[in-house]
């Protein structure tokens, strides 16, 4: 590809914004489609505003686009199929479809040999009873679609809990999963190119509160065997889906075992540290992959920690006064529970990094254990 490639991104949130920031130095151009006229990608390229199912808007958006990708997995599969008739869509629509339905996703992961907790489809009170007999208590009852950042799910410890959760979640299109008493949550980011080359970032240790990622540490302290196992699971998913781009898989770790929680067919919040903390960021590698360029190194540059800014933005002065801190704001208005930005800290010394995380979380107003 000698000329700059026009990349169409379905979705105009912060992930699309960071993709564009990574891609402009490489000569890529971007346009975005989003339902919100004030989407964070607005200042970074042509923003088409409209419904993802509107064929007229889609046709205008796709005109002169060389490749399409997406920054959120709630994009309708039909939209990706429509786009695929006109230009390559990477990752492909199948990856999107698998990730949109928790039941389909669990069955897929199980089929390619990725360990998961026991689960059951729930469409009725009878199926809820049968599901609890299979999973045991405690368990987690979830909607099959659209739940994210802790939404659409309830931990149930008794039959009464389960019955209440069943009603509150709509009483249909649910999935019940065994609760995993995990030691910690980890994720692996992988990237696969058009030629089938695969590279992996190191395992990342994550801390969630209220279902929202608050803190990531990279690389996570992990054995070589654990890293190899996570890579084996990710490779199985990538190859089965004939995938191109970055893929994230979140795991529960229990002892020396990994149980997949969910996958995301896109760049991922737990990989934001790679902008400063890896030889090649997840965003640049995603673009390289979907455009057929050689993949970049996924090696760490020292140690990193990433703190999400949720709901409010702290003092820029306070953040930037911390050595090794890098502030990324997404251009969003403040709102409870909304991801407004993140801070990455880089430091070769573990104790200095821990102290930096403590200062950042104090500025953010959170009491987080820096893992």
N, C-alpha and C positions, 0 to 999 in steps of 0.2 A: 504494500500500500504506500505509494509514493506521495499521494495527496492527503491532506488532513481528512479524517473520517468524521462524518456527521453521525453522532450517537443520539438516539432518541431514548429518553428515560421516562418510563411510566411511573409517575409519582414525583412530587416536588418537595419532599421533606429534606431533613438534614443529611440523609444518606446520599440523595441525589446531589445535594450541594457539595458534599465532600468528594464525590466522584468527579464532579466538574473541576473542583480546585486541583485535584490530582491529575486531571487529563489535559488541562490547558497547556502546561509546559511541554507536553508531548505532541502538541499540534492538533489535538482533537477539538471538535466543535460540538455543541450540545443544544438540544431543545428538550423541553419538558412538557408533560401533560399532567395536570392536577385539577381537582375540583375547586381548589381555593385560590382566589386571585392574589392573596398575600402569601403564597407558598414561599418557603425559605430559598428556593432556587431562583426566584424572580430576578434578582440582580445579576445572575450568572449566565443567562441565556434566554432565548425566546421561550416564553411560557404560554402554552395553550391551556385555556381554562374551559372545562366542560366535563360532562359525564363520560366515564370510561366506556360506556356502552353506546355512545353516540357515534354512529358510523361516519357521519359527515365531519365531525371534529377529528376523529381518528384518521380519516383520509388526509385531511390537511396537515395534521401532525406528522404523518408518515411520509409525506411528499419530500423527496430528496434525502431521506434518512437511509444510512447504509447498514446500521444494525440497531436493534432495540434491546434494551435491558430494563429491569424494573428494580425499584428500591424498596418495595413493600410487597408482601405476599398476599395482600387482600385484593390485588388487581384481579378482575374477573378472568377466568380461564378463557372465556369467549373472546375477550379483548386480545389476549396473547395469540389466540388462533387466527383472529382477523389480521393482526399484524404479520403473522408468520406467512400469510399468503402473499405478502408484498416485499418482505425483507427478512433476513435471519433474526430470530429471537433467541437470545442467550442470557441465562439458561433457558432451555426449551419449556414449552407450556406444560409438559408432563411433570416437571419438577415443581412447577407452580401448583398444579392440581393436587399432587401428593401432599404438599405442605399445608394446603388450605383446610383440610379435613383431618382432625386428629385421629379419627378411627382409620381412615385410609392410610395416614402416615404410620400409625403403629403397625398395621398389617404389612405395609411395605418394608419397614425396618426389620420386622421379624423375618420376612421372606428373604432378605439379603444377609441374614446372620448377625444382625446387630442386637445385642441383649436389651430387652425392655422389661418393665414390670408387668405383671399379669393385668389384663384389661378385659372389659366387656362392653359391648354396645348396649345402650339403654334407651328403649322407646316406650316403656310402660312400667307400671309399678311392679308387675311380675318380673320383668327383666331386671329391674333394680334389685329385687330380692335374690334372683339367681346370680346376678353379678357380684353381690356382696358375699354370697357363698363361695364364689370363685376367687375373689380378691382378698377377702378377709377385711378386718377393721384394724387400724384406721385405713381409709381410702380417700381418694380425691374424685369428686364428681365434676365433670367439665362439660361445657358446650363443645360440640364438634367443630364449630366454625367461629371465627372472629374474635375469640378471646386472646388477649395479649396483655403483657405487663400486669399479670395477676387478675385480670378481669375474666368473668365467665367461668369461675371455678370455686369450689368449696371443699375444704377438708371435712370429712365426716368421721365421727368416732363412735356413733351409736346409730341404731336404726332410726331413731327420732331425728337425728341430724340429717340422715340421708333423705328422709321423707320431706323435710323442710327444704333441703337443697334442691330436691327434684322439682318441687313446685316453683321455687324462686328462679330456677334456671329454665323454666318453660315446659318441663315435662315431656320433651321429645328431642331427638337429635342430640343425645348426650353420650358421653363415654365415661365409664368408671375405671379408675386405675388404682392398683395397690399403692399405698403410701410407702415410699422408700425412706427408711430412717438413715439418710445419707450422712457421711462424715463431712463432705463438702461438695460444692457444685463446681464443675470444670467445663470448659468448652474447647473445642479444637476448630480452627479455621484451616481450610484447605483450598487449593486453587488448581483447576485443571484447564489446560489449554486445548486448542482445537486439534493439536497433534497427539493428544492423549497424555502429555507430560503432566505429572502431578507433583505439587509441592505442598508442604505442611508447615504451618506456624507451630510454635511450641504450645503445649497445653497452657491454658489460662485459668487461674482460680478466680471465682466470682462470688460476690456477696450481694444478695438480694434483700430488700426490705419492702414489704407490702406488694410483693410480686414484681417490683421494678429493680433492675440492675442498678446498684449504687457504686460498687467498687470492683475493679478487676486488677489482678496482679499477674505480671508476665516477666519471665516464665514462671509457671506454677512449680513449686517443689514437687518433683515427680520422678519416679524410677524410669529407667530406659524401657522397661517392659510395659509400663502403663502408657507411655508415649507411643510405643510401637502398636499397642492394642488399639488405641484411639485412631491412629493412622490407618490401621487395617480396616476398621469399621467405616471410616470416612471414604477410603478408596472403594469399598464395596458399593457405597451409595453413588459415588461419582461415576463409576464405570457402568453400573446398571442403568443409570439415567442418561448415559452418554453426555455428560454434563460439561458445560463450558462456563467458567467464572469462579467466583468465591462461594464456598458453601460453609456454613457453620452448623455444628452439632453440639447441643448442650447435653451434658451427662450429669447424673448423680454418681458420686463415688462412694462406695461402701466397702471398706477394707481395700483389697486390691482388685475389686471388680467395678466395672463401669456399666451403668444402665442408662440408655438414651432417654432423655426427656422429650426433646423436640429438635427439629432441624429447621434451618432458615436458608432458602435458596437465594442468598444475596449477601452483600457485605453486612457486617453485624456489629452491634454495640460493643460486644466484648473484644472486638478487634480494633477499636479506635486508637489504642495505644501504639499501633503499628506506624502511625504517621511519623512519630518521633522515635519510636522504639524498635523499629525493624529496618533492615536494609532497603526493603521495598514495602510500601504500605499495602494494606488489603485493597485499598481503592485503586491504586495504580495497577496492582496485579489483576484485579477484576477486569480493568479496561484492556490490559495487555491480552488477557485470556480471550475475551469476547471478540477482539479484533485480530486475533491470529498472530500476535507478536510473541517473542520469547518471554517466558516468565522470569520475574526478578527474584533475587535471593530473599528467602523468608527468615534469615538469621536475625536474632536479636542484636540490638546495639545496647549492651549493658542490661540493666534491670529497669522495669517500668511499672507504674501504677496509674490507673485511670479512675477518676472520680466523676460521676455524673452530676450535673447541676439540675435539680428537679424543682420545679415550681417557681423559684425565685433565682435571680442572678446576684451573687455576692459582689463585694467591692472588687473592681479590677485591680486597684492598688494593692489590696490584701493578697490577691492571688499571685500577682506578678512579683511580689516581694519575696516569694518562696523560691529559693534556688532550684533550678531545674524544672520549674513549672511552665507549662505551655497551655494557654487558654484558647478554647475554641467556642465561639458563640454562634448560634444558629439563626439569629434574626427573628426569633419568635417572641410573641407577647407573653408575659408571665401569666401562669394559670396553675392551680394546684395539680400535681401529678404529671405535668408536662415536662418533657426533656428539653431544656433550653440551651444546653451546651455541655461541655466536659472539660476537665483539666487533666492533662497527662504530666506525670512527673518522671524524670529520668535521672538515675543516679547509679553509679557502679557499686556503691556501698549499701548493703541492706539496711543498716541502722539509720543511715542518713535518709534513705528512701522512706523508711517508717516514720521518721520525724517529720518529713515533708508532708506525708499523707495526713498526719495528725494536725499539722497547721492548716492544710487545705480544708479538712473536714470541719475544723473549728470555724474557719471563715464561712463555710457553707452553712454552718449551723446544725450539722449532723454529728451524732455520737457514734461513729463507725469504728469498729475494730479493724485496724489496717491489715488484717490477716497475715 
